[in-house]
Amino acid sequence: MKPARLLIAAIALLALPACFKFGPRLEESSRLVMGPLDEGTILQKTQQTTIRIGDREQVSSVLVNVFGPAAQKAVTENVLRKPALFGGPCDIHSESAQSEPNCTFEDVSAGPVPVVTSAREALRTQTCDRIVQDDAAIRYAAAQARDLDDGSFIDSEAPGDADIQAAFELFVPGRTLPADALEALKTGVVAGAQKQSGKTAEGWRFLFLTLCLSPQWEIL
Amino acid sequence: MNRRAKNEMSRRQALQILGAASTVPLFRNPVGMLIDSIVGGLIQEARAEAAGRPAPRNLIVFYLTGGAPRWHFDAAHDPYKPGLDRGDNKHLINGFQDGKPGLYKREYNFSGGRTLYLPPLLASTIAPSSGKSVPMSDLLRNALVMQGVNMLSDGHQTNYAALVMPNPNGISYSGLIADASAAEIPAIALPKAPRAHKSASGNGITLLDNYAGPLGQLLSPFQRQPADAGFLSRRAALDLAMKTALQKLGTFASSSDPAAIALYSAQGKAENLLKRSLGDLTVAYSGLIDKYRKIIRKAIDDGRTGVAGVLDQAIPMTMFSDAERAFNKGVPTNIADLRDLVTGKTDIESMAENFAITEYMILNGFSQYVSAYIGNVYYAQRTAGVFETINGDEHEVGGIVSLVVNSARYRAFYACLAEFIDGLKAKGLWNESVILYGSEFNRDPRPDGSGSDHGWRGNVYTLMSGVIDGPYYVGNTSTAFGSAGPTRIGAAEVDSVVRGYVASTVATVARIQTPSSNNSSFLTQSAGGAFALNNIEPSKGVAK
């Protein structure tokens, strides 16, 4: 195939709708079931839509990547040590060697695949709350958004549109915020700063709190 | 190889390379795209429809472990033959005063006096915490008993799952409730209870695997962890701004991931519950479990006097003839008091835990679906001095042991149920709640009394709710009542009740979509709101 045609094919494939990448996963299952007596077997097919969400390793890695070492304690206590809610592999033999294991014998039977429950969301919410209270976490995240080493600028500069978009992409890479979501986040930023006598750091804090709370980044 | 073939192979190779490099799975064909959009549309349609529907009723499913025998409890044997003498098998004396076919809205009837073989269980009284004794049969006033249910298969595991997911691989009751409920923890399954779960929208079920601080396990994620008071105050003040932003982000997320709605809904519910003050869960729970322990203890202790003919007197095994002792295969023959066969060891804890948790979660509105198991409270002494549980298969336990042990179970169960229902009534929730109890199948008592076998063609489900104007009985339990006595009471007639009818009936009363659209409901709602029996075919006792 000529290089030009290869390039066109590549562009065509990569330009396919985003639903291929992010769409719901379909499960189709078939099962033979005995029908009422004398009626033979009935083939049953059902379909349902499920959503794949990250396990405790995925959730903790996103939070630590975004907020840095300041997030580790909250993440360890609320996420890594909750396999029953967040799912994820649990090697009891390696865990038992640690002084503070993330997985205990009670967790061994926890399912590896996480499901959507409000209990999981409650712990994730509380984790976000705990993390954003730490100024060091906010500075780390803001610095990442601007691709800088130092986030001390949050004390003097409020987040602009580009900062909000960049902050969003820390959680959900490659996606562009629609205008209405951007405006809503800006409103929160302004309101957050106003609650603390105009301190710009508060605007950054509530920006990252809202983005952390939004569950979209859990979706695989 | 000619030039064209060489090019063809090169195109295939190129596609393979592109497939490996791309994040787009190449197996997603145009049909897959079409299915995605159809499913997405169906979900949106279902949600739009659901938005206009009332919330589901609470649904509590109690699982009677092991294929529990119901033929001396609330299953009526051959309602068309009201005579109480069932021939050689003295287990069977239940019936109705009027054995007319059709709708069975009658007073329950018992044998005239005592019997060594079948305690007239439903004639005895139980006492919830109010202290006011009530006949067990009172609980049937708001009940529909569906008997002779053909489970379509004979297996503990299959039918254990079918109790909560009546259509194999279909949506479960817990999934239907979770998808339609605004409760913060909409569906929970307690230890050992059936937990087969499938939701159309991706909502999960919360599982409890042990009883160590159960309320803490269920609710501790929602108890506020220590935080700076100033931060929490500012957070609360910015609640509207954050919710608006989250709503916009949620709409954005679900535009490409329709199932993301379940995730945002769960996050919203979590926020709601985090704002509530849950109080001291340990204190709340200890009060509840103490209450149920007392109720159960009273039910089984009273049973020693209340279960006439069996547990109200010392019956030595020597009273039984050889044939009658054979009736109780394996039972020690030197027992001086029949009651000692069973009362040496009890297990009231799990039943008390299950009811305490259920009451707390339902009455406080945290959940709308609970699945709980009801095991035996008495152990049985089948080898002298050795007490063992008979929660499971009772093929060889012998007639008397099964009767006595299960009588205690049902007395305790109904006493707890009466208490729970009183609690629902006090909160104005009895008309908004549905209780379903059943097992893998009924039991088929052997004529020689040595035990029982799987009655998978004659299962019994009981449905209770404040909106059921009963008692109602549908279906049959027997196909053969010959002169030699009943040979099979676990068998239903062909074309009789199948579990799809049960599913549709449960769904109708619970206000959820039926998992079995091919079968109609036994109950319909009148203009006044109460549910009454549908038009049924009298000769078969099934819905038309």
Interface residues (C-beta under 8 A of the other chain):
Chain A: M1 L6 A9 A10 L13 L14 L16 P17 A18 C19 F20 K21 F22 G23 P24 L26 S29 R31 V33 M34 G35 P36 L37 D38 Q44 T46 Q47 Q48 T49 T50 I51 I53 N78 A84 L85 E106 S109 V115 V116 T117 S118 A119 R120 E121 A122 L123 R124 T125 Q126 D129 R130 Q133 L177 P178 D180 A181 A184 L185 T187 G188 A191 G192 K195 Q196 E202 F206 L209 T210 L213 S214 P215 Q216 E218 I219
Chain B: N7 S10 R11 A14 L15 L18 G19 A21 S22 T23 V24 P25 L26 R28 G32 M33 I35 D36 S37 V39 G40 I43 N150 L152 S153 N167 P168 N169 G170 I171 E184 I185 P186 K198 S199 A200 S201 G202 N203 G204 I205 T206 L207 D209 N210 L218 P221 F222 R224 Q225 A227 D228 F231 L232 R234 R235 A237 L238 A241 M242 T244 A245 L246 Q247 K248 L249 G250 T251 F252 A253 S256 D257 P258 A259 A260 A262 L263 Y264 A266 Q267 K269 A270 E271 L273 L274 V494 D495 V498
